[in-house]
């Protein structure tokens, strides 16, 4: 098995923007950032959780330490397209992400209990998580992303997500990116991913436009939507890819 392993450690901040705030950010940061190598794409995720949704319930309580497991693809994959199996942890405001890549079909089998032919340190951490929590596919979360990286510091990333949607059926990435909208269509989720403190120009730009960090969870918001605690904003449809 050819496996790509990745580890990330960074601070992530989220902001819910109006369209006017989005326009102001795009204009104000133009000389400091450039479009990412893949600047526009759709992200699809399957989040794993326990029968009683312990992982997301615990996360919403904002503990000092929390962790989650998801499978991520860029676009709707086929059975042979590679996807990321990601173990994401957050401790004291710092995000740690460890992931492996597998063909979609193999990732599904692995997370259903089939061992990997060539395990790694990261896969063993995922194994521990699976054995400890016994999670299963719980929710699909998808969104369309516009991404930028810093010109001087490429580790600085600014992303804008639209059409945030979720579903609790057809929990396989190969089934398409459709779902129920979990924020209004005219709201945009901005995320800042930084290795340390934010640059001064960025802090000024946020302050000038009255933009403040929000404790926002995509999966958490969809979970609350299922409970009826937040409204649904309609359906989002894209082509559904079926598989044998």
N, C-alpha and C positions, 0 to 999 in steps of 0.2 A: 504494500500500500504506500503510495506516495502521499506524504502528509506534510502540510505546512502548519507550523505552530507559531502562535503569536501571543505576546504578553504586553499589556498596556497598564500604565499607572498615570493617572491624571485627575484633575479637578474638572467636574462638569457642572455647568449652571444652565438652567432652563428659564425661558421668558416667553410668556404668551403675549403676542403682539397684535395690534390692530394693523390694518393694511397701511395706514399712514405711517405708523412707526416702522413697519417693514421697509417702506420706501425710503424713510430717513436713514435707516441703518445701511441699506444697500448703497445709497449715495455717499454717506459719510465714511464708509470703510473702503471705498473703491481704491484709493491709492495705497492702502495697507495690506490688502489681500488680493488673491487671484483665484479664479475658478479651480476647483480640484480637478485631478486628472479625469475623473468621471463626475462632471459637475451636476448632472441631472439624472436621477435614477429612482426606482421604486424599491423600498426595503420591505421585506416580508419576514415576519417572525412567528414562530410557535413558542409560546411560553408554557413551561411545565410547572405543575403545582400538585399539591396533595388533594385527596378527596374533599377535605374540608377547607381548601384554599388557605392553608396555613401560611404559605410563603408570602402571598400578597397581603393577607391580613396583617401579618407581622411587619411587612414593609411599610404599610400605611400608618403604623403606629410610630414611625420614625425612630427606630432604635439606633444606637451608636454603630452597631454592626448588622448588616443584612446581606443576603445572597440570593441569587436566582439563576435559573438555567433556561436557556432558549436555543432554538435553532433558527439561523438567519440565512436568508438568500437575498440576492440582488436581482430583482425581477422574479417571475414565476419559473421555477426550475422544472426540468424533466428529471427522470430517475437517475440519469448519469451526470447531470450538472452538479458541481461541487457546492456545498453549503457549509456554513460555520456552525459548529456546536460550541456554544459559549457559556462559560461559567463566570458570572459577573458578581463581584463583591464590592461592598462599600463600607469603609470604616472611617469614622470621624471625618466625613466629608471628602475623603479621597477614594476614587474609583479604581479598582483593580480588575482587569479583564484578562482571562486566559481562554484560548480557543484552539480547536483543531478543525481541519477541513476534511470532509468526506463526500463521496458521491451521495446524492439525496437518498437513494434507496438504502445504502449502507448505513447512513446516519439514522434512518428510521429503525432499521433492524438493531443497530447498536443500542439505541435508547429504549428498545423493547426487551433488551436482555442478552442479545447476541454479543459475544466478546469480539474485540478487535484482533485482527491477525498480528498486528504490530503495535502493542500498547506503548504508551509514553507516560512521562511524568504527569502531563496535563490530563491525559485520558484517565489515569489512575485517580486524579482528584475528582474528575467527573464521576467515575465509578463510585467513589466514596459518597458523593452527594446523592447519587441514585439509590445506593443501598441504605443510606440513612433516612431519606425522606420518602422513598418509593413514589416519586411523582409520575404523572402521566400528562399528555397534552391537554392543556386547559383552555387556551385562548389563542386565536390568531390576531395579531396586531400588524397593520400595514400603513404605510404613508409614502408620499412622494417627496423626495429630498432634493434640495439645491445646496451644494457644498462649496466652501471656500477654505483656502489655507493661507497662512500668513506669508507675505513676500519675504520678509527677513527671517521669520521664525516659522518654518513649515509645520512645527508641532502645534501651533495655534490653529484651531479649526473653528469655523463658524458655519452652522448648518441651519437651514430653514425647512421645516416640515409642514406640508399641507395635506388635506384630505385624510386626516387620521381616522382610521376605521378598525373595527374589531368584529369578530364573530366567535361563537362557541360551538360551531358545527363545522364539518368538513375540515378537521384539524390536521391537514396535511398541506405543506407548501405547494404541492403540485396541483392543488385544487383551485388556484387562482387567488387574486388579491381583493376580492369583493368583501364587503362587510357593512356594518352600521357605523355611520359617522359618530365620533365621540367628542368632537368639538365643532362649533359652527364653522361653516365653509369660509367665512370672512376672518377667521382667526388663524394666526400662523405661529407655530412653535419654533422659537429660535433656541439653539443650544450652542454654548461656548465650551470648547474642550481645550483646556490649557494645562501645560505641565507644571505651572507655578502660579504666580500672581498675574493678573491681567495687565496688559500694557496700558500706559497712561492715556493714549488716544482713545482706546476702547472704553475705559472708565468714563472719560469726558463725554463720549458719544452717547453712552447709556444715560448719563445724568441729564444731558441737554434735552433728551427726548422723553424724559419721565419714564424710563423703562427699568423695572425692578424684577429681581429674581423671583421665580415662582416655584413652590414645591409641587411639581407636577409629575405624575407618573402615567405613562400611556396605558400600561396594563392596569394600573390601579384605578384610573378613570373609567376604563371599560368595565372593570369589576363592579364599581359603584353604579355604573349604568345598568348592569344586569340586576342589581339589587333595587333599582328604581330610585336611587339617591340623586342621580343626575339625569337630565333628559337625553333622549336620542335625537339626532339631527338629520335623520333620513338615511337613505341607502346610498352606498357607493358601489357602482358596478364597473368591472372591467372584464375582459375576456376570461372565461374560466377554462383552464386547460385540464382536460380529463386524462386519465391514465389507466392502463390495464391493471 
